[in-house]
Amino acid sequence: MPIPESLQSYATQLGFPNSETLARIFRVLFDHEDDLKVVEALPGNPAEIAERTGLSVARVREIGDKLRARGAVGHPLGQPELLRRFPAMIELRDSTVLWPDAPQEIFELWDRLVTIETRELVPLLQSLNVPAMVRVLPVERAVEAQNTILDPDSARRIFSEAELVSVITCACRLVARKNGRGKDCPAPAEAVCLQTNAFSQGVLSRGLGRKISNAEALRLIGMAEEAGLVHMIRNNIKKDMFMCNCCSCCCSGLHFVNQLGYLGGIAPSRFRIKLNRKACSGCGACEDRCRFHAIKVDKVASINLERCFGCGNCALACPEEALVLEEIRPLSHIRVK
């Protein structure tokens, strides 16, 4: 099945210009000729899209509402009248699998695209040196307190100061479960994927997830840490944030790192683990806890620092307190835009 000509440039932008799998995803999402006209004309507001397509403004609004309910198109932050296509494959995946009426086929197609067909995309991403969309946040209890500025690196600070907070089902775990995986996932049964401010407004306007208090967000962050999940947020400093809490069995980002060897898909935190070899008892708790497969234990722990993303989960697990995060990157490591 070929990708529709009107969506060929979009498929190229997403990185899969010749993918039959993506063509089938498009077929499910855009199941009417008018849908294709609207998507081809994006971005724009209903009046602009109507002028480009010859459709009425009322028809454009109808299609826009349908496609947005399916997660196939979205609004830029703070611009509810403007419709746009999602610029990255994983954004489109995350949005569409949260469609409440998504057919099973969607979950199977996305699973194939992300776990199999992305292998062909990795060399291109590596050659282009594409900036990572997300970065790891450290577990604060694992950070040495002295001379450390934690404000932009603090999950609790971000969510305690947010004006609006929401929580939604994890898209990665949902896809894994729909495809028969993730049965032994360490993540709590309760959803722990969090958003603030404009991201929350977008989620809640689609009827997804639920609004929660700042205190509830802090409780969920604690649950995620106890489960050994990795905090990942937008790779910048903004009021509008999302935070995934990632496992290595379901998370697409960790699949890129661990299975495909693409370390550049995730930015590390400003911290890196430091081992006190004399204090290490060789119990292996840190190896079990490391989601990036950076630690091996043979009598004492050894750490592949190139694979350490500075999450601090190993330090929480260490009964001897032989591991601690140390600050090794400046604040300028964090992107501003």
Secondary structure, 3 states (H helix, E strand, C coil): CCCCHHHHHHHHHHCCCCCHHHHHHHHHHCCCHHHHHHHHHCCECHHHHHHHHCCCHHHHHHHHHHHHHCCCCECCCCCCCCEECCCCHHHHHHHHHCCCCCCHHHHHHHHHHHHCHHHHCHHHHHHHCCCCCEEEECCHHHECCCCCCCHHHCHHHHHHCCCCEEEECCHHHHHHHHCCCCCCCCCCCCCCEEEEHHHHHHHHHCCCCEEECHHHHHHHHHHHHHCCCEEEEECCCCCCCEEEEECCCCCHHHHHHHCCCCHHHEECCCEEEEECCCCCCCCCHHHHHCCCCCEEECCCEEECHHHCCCCCHHHHHCCCCCEEEEECCCHHHCCCC
